[in-house]
Amino acid sequence: MNGSPAITTVRTSTMRRNPTAIVYTVDSFHFLRLRTSSFSSLPLDPDPPDQDLPLLLHTILSKPNWQKHPSLPKLVPSISPSHLHSLFSLNPYLLPQTALDFSYWISKKPHFKHSVFSYSSLLNILVTNKFLGPARRVCLAMIKSPSSIHETRFVLQFLKEMNENDQLHSDFKLTVRCYNFLLMSLSKFLMIDEMKSVYSEMLNDKVSPNIFTWNTMVNAYCKIGNVVEAQLYVSKIVQAGLRPDAFTFTSLILGHCRNKDVDSAFKVFKLMPNEGCRRNEVSYTNLVHGLCEAGRVDEAIQLFEMMEEDFCYPTVRTYTVIISGLCEVGRKSEGMNLFEEMSRKGCAPNAHTYTVIIDSLCQENKFDEARKMLERMLEKGVVPSVVTYNALIDGYCKHGLMEAALEVLGMMEANNCCPNERTYNELIAGFCKKNVHKAMSFLDKMLELKLEPSVVTYNSLIQGQCKMGQLDSAFRVLEMIRESGLVPDQWTYSVLIDSLCKLDKVEEARILFDSLKEKSVKANEVIYTSLIDGYCKVGKLEDAHSLLDRMLTEGCMPNSCTYNALIDGLCNSNNMKEALLMVKWMVEKGVKPTVHTYTILIERMLKEGDFDHAHRTLDQLIYSGCQPDVFTYTAFIHAYCGVGRLKEAEDLMIRMKEEGIFPDSLTYTLLIDAYGCLGLIHSAFDVLKRMFDAGCEPSHHTYSFLIKHLSNKLGKEDESPAVNLVSNAKLVNHADIWKTMEFDTALELFEKMHQHGFVPNVNTYSKLITGLCKVGRFEVAQRLFDHLREQGISPSEDVFNSLLSCCCELGMYDDAMMVVDLMINSGQLPHLDSCRQLVCGLYDEGNKEKADTVFCNLLRCGYQSDEVAWKILIDGFMKKGLLDRCSELLSLMENMGCKLHPNTYSMLIDGIEIT
């Protein structure tokens, strides 16, 4: 209430050079200022209505028989609480009885529900005109109506100032009932400090609290686990000569449980009968819930089964709490049995119960069952809440099933359930794994719906941009966080520092790391480990060790990942002795080596040809309780293939299968190349067939090696050893393979695949076309593209983007435009980096109209406006110094209704106005 003014910038639908900034302080926006006997300065409604309708309503209400006015029935569907707020605020001298009658009349119409704002303006009229009885009823209705913290704060300030108005105080003062309901409203949103203030004002106003007042205070403090403060109000009950009742004790049980003190909750529970208080369903449920949250599910079940002996019967919440507790500890089948039992016993599951089951099924990856449960819920007439839908959306998003997640979002909106911040955070996090551009478009959607993105939202977007290699865009999202008034956290900087290190920009990462202190962000083990790993990767081991020392000095304990980074760095610098000492030191520090630790050592031993030591280390790995993973076995397979010991490599493939470990693309590719080097092309394709059958997608390297071996004379043994893919060995230059590949070689590859009982798929074509496009072999890539379509295969987004990039690199802008059109018509997104080349290239050639066409198409195809502005306007024309052109395209965006983030807009305007 007494904070600094909040500033709200209102942007028009189309951004202008000097966007209007309307500044509201908290006082003028939220609250009422009472300067006279009437409440003349009412607050602004957050949803301003059409101003014509309140004026029309005032005209109608001025008539004696306004209820019979012929225009009124037509207006009713359009009347909102905002219209009433404006009607009463703009016409404070409206007859109070008319205002009251119209307010009651409209409230009975379907789909109309008063807001705190409409009630407040009505109350202004009633109190001013001394309609005190109706005013008290409206006051109570207003107190009960808030649906958010914002509305509750408005009601609180409105009533406070009304109560403090000297001219009105004697006629209209808050009763104990008003105070109690106000406290309950504040308690709903855990506004504890405000409750204390209201309680003090109540005493100052000489309104005597009653047991309902004190019980509300007790319950509020217990909700946050503050039993000590709650006991103070219990003492006031006793001091007043009253006895704590069942509500008091039940609140204390809740408080102890929230405070993780279930044993004390049990003591209160057992005390109740001795104090003459009958335990009720809520008392049992609170304690059952506390036990479940403490992991004491069996005790919770025993208590649950005792309820009937105490003449209490489980409610839907009791069942739901037990079901949730069982699911949390992995006893999901028991939870499902209880779910079915409650229905048989006549206790119908509610939305929360179904949500618990759906969430549990999603955690087990049983998405079909979860979806059926949602459908069953709808069939039973139970309305899913936003939490229910979010549980399913979250499950789909975590497993990359984005189409299914969007289907649920569509179902949610069709059922008039509004998505909330968490819905969009889950969708954004899901899309950031594969399609950050789609995720960015959901950020726009959030802002359109007036939902507030959090640091979590922006962190997902930063991670998504980094994953796509768009580091510049990631730092621009960082600026969005700051401009939004949020504070970047440890996770924000850990992602950026890690991404800089992965791009070998270690010095830039160090500068960002060193700036954290002035930003009041304490580096955690993730940030330290990322930078240590970055130093190790570029061979700066002294800097890495120095950072480890600083980490320990600052009390940040290294984890296994930290030590693994250092061990890997030592191994890569051929210092096995120091690496083994680091493992020993790691153990002395209480950090257990992981499978990754052992695998790093094994890889180095195998590269040095020390198979015996590597096998002993593998035995040590197993003895320590770790299980070898795909990377461990692949290290051995790599080494065996490198020396032509393919039988041992195949034996390890069998062992992996027996242990339930699935080979990855690298594992198969090593075998394929090894067979190819020995001239055993048939065996190489047998491995490729196994790879297809296992559902493992071949990589660019896989096809590159096959093309290399097919290009050699079939049957001729290649004397070169298998290529070290991991360290990017110099023995084979993959670019040279794609530079010399002919279309006939691809046809030969396809024929071999057919002979071995499988066929090329879109991934096959994608990898070949991508490889060719990277070295500018557009003609061969185009022939493969035509061949793909002749086979009835739909080109993937990767295929199109490879062709687009190649066309742009070669200056083939007309062909590039055709690719962009094909992509957009197929619902695919052309890469913005290529589009920047295309739009700038067309403009450089004097084809301004074509450039504008491509630019406009991009704005319509699903990209978020900021990304288009960043990549094409800022990174394209602005960096080239073409500021007039940049200004023209900005105007074009404005004319198309594009909304830019204030930070993006500022970057553009500042850049354009420099000249």
Secondary structure, DSSP 8 states (H G I E B T S, - for coil): --S---------SS--SS-------HHHHH--B--SSS--B----SS---THHHHHHHHHHTSTTGGG-TTHHHHGGG--HHHHHHHHHH-TTS-HHHHHHHHHHHHTSTT----HHHHHHHHHHHHHTT-HHHHHHHHHHHHH---SHHHHHHHHHHHHHHHH-HHHHTTS---HHHHHHHHHHHHHTT-HHHHHHHHHHHHHTT----HHHHHHHHHHHHHTT-HHHHHHHHHHHHHTT----HHHHHHHHHHHHHTT-HHHHHHHHHHHHHTT----HHHHHHHHHHHHHTT-HHHHHHHHHHGGGGT----HHHHHHHHHHHHHTT-HHHHHHHHHHHHHTT----HHHHHHHHHHHHHTT-HHHHHHHHHHHHHTT----HHHHHHHHHHHHHTT-HHHHHHHHHHHHHTT----HHHHHHHHHHHHTT-HHHHHHHHHHHHHTT----HHHHHHHHHHHHHTT-HHHHHHHHHHHHHTT----HHHHHHHHHHHHHTT-HHHHHHHHHTTTTTT----HHHHHHHHHHHHHTT-HHHHHHHHHHHHHTT----HHHHHHHHHHHHHTT-HHHHHHHHHHHHHTT----HHHHHHHHHHHHHTT-HHHHHHHHHHHHHTT----HHHHHHHHHHHHHTT-HHHHHHHHHHHHHTT----HHHHHHHHHHHHHTT-HHHHHHHHHHHHHTT----HHHHHHHHHHHHS-TT----S----TTTT-TT--HHHHHHH--HHHHHHHHHHHHHTT----HHHHHHHHHHHHHTT-HHHHHHHHHHHHHTT----HHHHHHHHHHHHHTT-HHHHHHHHHHHHHTT----HHHHHHHHHHHHHTT-HHHHHHHHHHHHHTT--HHHHIIIIIIIIIITTT-HHHHHHHHHHHHHTT----HHHHHHHHHHHHT-
